[in-house]
């Protein structure tokens, strides 16, 4: 592996792991990447992925996370040199799974599985525009309540697919240029969906770095509304904590989260995020969505009708989004940070859903969640190609590789919530 350290004639300062681990606070943040130690304390707030992402890896070996998120390591090198303070001077046996995964990464790069197919993404972008245009035609020229329902279905599909496409741009997996990916991401998520690109980056990369880790993955941070996994519900139950009937959380999850996450919670969180940062430029980008939406559909429905159409579409899309994104994570291991190595943590927190043309399209290829989490910058049209290699590595090390039918994956969300709630209830009343 390449060590991004300054070249000089002086012997580098050496640090042991106990010293490194102690630098994991806001006052001092150190990272280890390929054996080199970097003090990123002053720079953490400027990190494009957010300070929390740095904080979650402070005092640790962040090599595999760094490699996974940066497909332009040559450009990043100039920044890292500035923060270089020494090397790890303590020999610590590297787990075989770590070296094997890094070899797998090398093989995958040699197979050119990070190369993009521009036509693939162009067609996905085209379907969004075509479906939106047809919906407008139905509403403007051929309005009827039946056609209104068809238009809603088309806009629902267009918005859901725009959600998957912005995900591709956000992970820098479409263009070679980081700048073009960021621009396309801002256009897709802000202008086509009315959501902040900066907010998405801040939230989503925390999820990828420490998936299903309590207090570090925002996707499992429910502020006491839900208790997830097998460990935390028991801890809360024994401590007599909790203010809700968690043994019924599988029921109120279905009533609250799928219908309200996108139209209510995410919109509020977006406004809070941008307002707190006073990011008015980003807010203007997001508001551009509502300008074109009301201008286009207002011609057929009026401004009020256009806004009501938005609410209906976003309400339905929220169901699509919640069940599809949670099917690969919520039923999996959810726990405190056990500081697992990259490969082990990603496999513990993710599962796949069976491949098919429909499943791939419906989920934006997030049915290959394991491979996506291991290689987040890999273009999604190549994820299926690396499946056999990942399975082989799992088999070698006795790590479970879980893949299930989509309907089973949906049902497992419900079952896992019920199981976690029952664990809390039993521990609370013991």
C-alpha positions, 0 to 999 in steps of 0.5 A: 500500500502507498504511504502518503508521508512526506519524504525527508532525510530525518527519521519519522517520529514513531507512535504506538497504538496506545498513543494513537488511540488516545487522540480521538477527541475534538481537541485532538484527532489522529488518523492512521492511513497505511501505517502513517499517522496524521494529525487532522484536528484543525482540518476536520471541520473542513473535511468534505464528508463532515467532521463526524466522519473524521471523528468516528475514525479518530485514533484508529486505522482508517486505511480501508475507509480512506481507500473506499471513499477516495477514488482520486488518492493522488489529489488527496495526497497533497493534503495528507502530507500537510498533516503527517506527523510520523509512523506507527512504530509498533508491530501489530499482527494484521488480521488475515481478513484485512490483507485478503480484502486489500488483495481483493481490492487490488484484483478488482481494480485490475479487472477495471470494475471501477470503470464507468458505462456512460450510456447506463447512466444516460439512460437512467437520467433519460427515464426520469425526464421522459416519465416527468414529461409524460406525466405533465402531458397527461395532466395538462392535455388529458386531465381526468382522475384516472390520468391523474393516478397514472401521472402520480405513478409516473412521477413516483417512479421518476422521483424514486429513480432520481433518488438512486441516480443522485446516490451514484453521483454522490458516491463519485461513481459516474464521472472520473472528475470529482468536480463533475460528480459533485455538480451532477449530484447537486443538480440531481438531488437539489434541482430534481428532488429538492434535497440538500447535497451537502446534507446528504453527503454529511449523513450518508458517508457516516452511515457507510463508514460505521454502518449499524453502529449506534451513535455513529450511523445516523440511519439507526439513530432514532432518539429512543423512538425505536430500539434496534438489534439484540444488544441495545434493547436488552441494555435499555430494558435492564436499566428500566429505560424507555418511554414507549411500548417498544414491544409494539414498535413493529406496528408503529414503525409501519404507521410512522416511518414509511409515510412520514420520513421523506415528506416530513422528517427529511424536509425538516432535517434539511432545513435545520441542517442548512439553517444551522450552517447558514448555507443559503446557496445550497438552500437556493439550489434545493428551492429551485426544485419547487420553482420548476415543479410549481411552474410546470405542474401549476399550468395544469393544476394551479400552484396549490394543486402542484404542491398537493401533487408534490405531497402525494408523490413524496408520501408514496415515494417515502414508502418505496424508499424506506422499505428498499433502503432498510431491507439490507440493514435493519434486520442485521447486527446493530450494536455499539462500536466494536471496532471491527475491521472494514470487511467484517463490519460491512458484512455484519451490517448488510445483506443482499437481495436476490438479483433480477432485472426488476429487483436491480431497477426497483432498488437502484442496484442496492440489492447488492448492498454488501458489494456496494458497502465494500466498494462504495465508489464502484459503478452499480452496473459492475457490482454483480461482477464482484459478487463471486469474489466476495462470496469466496472471501467470506467462505474462506474466513467463515463469514456469513454472506446473506442474500434473500428474496425481496419480499422476505427482506421486507418482512424481515424488517417487521420481524426484526423490529418485533424481536428487538421490542420483545427483548426490551420488554422481557429485560424490562420486566425481569 
